[in-house]
Amino acid sequence: METESVRMESSVWLGNKRQRALLSGWRFSWTELDKKNRDKTTVSVPVSEVVAVQEGQVEILPQKKVKDTERDFTLFYVKRSKTSGGKGPLWSLGRSQFSCPSRDLRDQWVTQLRIALKTHCPSRPHRLLVFINPYGGKKKAQQIYHSTVAPLFELAGISSHVVVTERANQARDHILKKDLIGFDGVICVGGDGMFSELLHGVIGRTQQEAGISEHDPSAMLQPCDLHIGIIPAGSTDCVCFATVGVNDPVTSALHIVIGDSQPLDVCSVHHRSTLARYSVSLVGYGFYGDVLAESERHRWMGPLRYDYSGCLVYLCNRSYQGIVQYLPVDSQITSPRDNSRCLSGCKVCSESTERLFHRSESCSSLYSRQLGQYSIESEGEWVSVEGRFRCVYLTCMSSSCPRSPKGLSPSAHLADGTGDLILVRNTNPLGFLTYLHRHTTTQDQFDLPFVEVHRVRAARFCFSPGEEEDDEDHLKESHNITAGALGDPETAREGDEESGRLGSQQCLAGKQRDQGIKEDGRKKRDYLCGLCSNKQSAASVWNCDGEILPYNEISCRVHGQLVRLFARGIEDDAGSGKYREGNRNCKGRCFLHS
Ligand SMILES: Nc1ncnc2c1ncn2[C@@H]1O[C@H](COP(=O)(O)OP(=O)(O)OP(=O)(O)O)[C@@H](O)[C@H]1O
């Protein structure tokens, strides 16, 4: 076998220490030898985590320096930082500079290591399309890309085409319309909003090419081949955190370079027969929608706006009357309360791959395999729940973040084809505060009498429309803006141009400022009376991965492993309680996690 043939062993020097270097199968290791030729310490690197091998003495970061010495070669590889001091599973670029007794031997090492790389890492990207949002987060995306990420791509021999966005939805439109032949993946340098653009572009384009209508709620969507990479540079980077375990540009860049591949479930959200959005982390009504809508009025506060809005919305003490229907997964097979955690190499997710794609062995194409997914209509019975809820939400992943290491549903899986539906019924303010607080502790947030959690394949929601005139106005505004952002020409109206330039959220904030005086009076009333009056009549909005959806009725469906990220899930030694690094904000959720 070819893999067996990649084997080499020799003496080399690392600084002034003699080593025995060994390339065997899928590992490269070097062992320090003492004066009597006895083994001392060994460092072993999987070939799959070798970034590059270069002749000479080479440095990349912080600046590139090459000294073309003829007996040396430099190995670059993934190095994990120790997780002490509250740090997450950070990856950095390891660098070891070896000296060989002769030039010939040096050339042999370089050749053999490069052959091993080709053999063991056939799916590494060669060409990437990179979108940078210059206005995301602290406006440092361009600097992060050029100083930290681009040198790593160059080192790994990846060529990249960079687009610095000039308007919202430019990345999505580019992916939908431009020629993407030759690209192995698309990368966003920004926050969750930018990731969502790429998600919509990649899914939309794949369906277009397959001739599948995204607006048909019952369509089996075609899984996407083009990988998505996230370099975190936004003010909210929750998807990155939940799939990598830390928000760190170098760690993410290294996952991209070595071609990691993490499948991800995606929830399609339809309003009647129109696709409203796709979501990977949160589709929530009530508290979560209210916090997002409120926070948009206070964008000037920066990240603090989520905590501030969370407090205000909590004080309003609102609940909403509605009907929730869901299609449950057999709880004997999998349960949101089984205390499992979806970590790198998750068994539940890999077994789901079989179930989702290989059900019918006779199916050979990716599309026909996808048809092997469970059919929504034929599988089981819909369950209906009616009541008054503080909030309801569906999440396709644990949605852990730096402030809530366990997340919204600690045992949810990234790629098992299901979502977790959480129903929080109306309760007293103290009860709800207890529920919120438990997201930040190790206590079970589902072990409360007013909370239900179900593992589902699909769900439908119908909430009573708001009775207050102000809320109706608010919903209409939101509707038009969202339609504009999604590019629906019939429902988008004049404000679209502004919406496109600023992004739907910013535009919404602007419009809501105009309504500010009128709303302020009502809000003050709400906050002051909220905890006593238990306000019940107004409508909320949906928080769909940080975007507002203004509908009372939606249907959601989980599409198993619809997209693939350059990631590998959270690595095993990532003790959840330890991770406090990275961005501290996560739209609409962070009030829970403070
Ligand atoms: N050049 C641009 N000008 C204005 N908006 C843009 C531009 N490029 C992208 N956007 C939009 O900005 C929004 C936010 O971007 P991103 O997620 O990168 O940053 P963020 O700081 O995390 O933002 P937020 O806090 O709103 O999530 C996205 O929805 C995206 O569509």
The ligand as a Gaussian input file, in Angstrom:
#p B3LYP/6-31G(d) Opt

LIG

0 1
 N      -19.638000      46.242000       3.935000
 C      -20.701000      46.091000       4.701000
 N      -21.442000      47.134000       5.096000
 C      -22.513000      46.984000       5.904000
 N      -22.937000      45.800000       6.361000
 C      -22.251000      44.716000       6.002000
 C      -21.096000      44.796000       5.155000
 N      -20.611000      43.551000       4.985000
 C      -21.435000      42.723000       5.666000
 N      -22.418000      43.413000       6.274000
 C      -23.504000      42.922000       7.128000
 O      -23.168000      43.239000       8.475000
 C      -23.838000      42.335000       9.343000
 C      -23.032000      42.084000      10.582000
 O      -21.787000      41.556000      10.215000
 P      -20.927000      40.600000      11.122000
 O      -21.727000      39.462000      11.572000
 O      -19.683000      40.321000      10.354000
 O      -20.484000      41.535000      12.331000
 P      -20.971000      41.682000      13.827000
 O      -20.172000      42.773000      14.429000
 O      -20.915000      40.382000      14.531000
 O      -22.423000      42.171000      13.649000
 P      -23.660000      41.944000      14.575000
 O      -23.300000      42.322000      15.966000
 O      -24.730000      42.760000      13.940000
 O      -23.885000      40.470000      14.421000
 C      -24.067000      41.079000       8.546000
 O      -25.431000      40.732000       8.630000
 C      -23.672000      41.427000       7.104000
 O      -24.715000      41.107000       6.215000

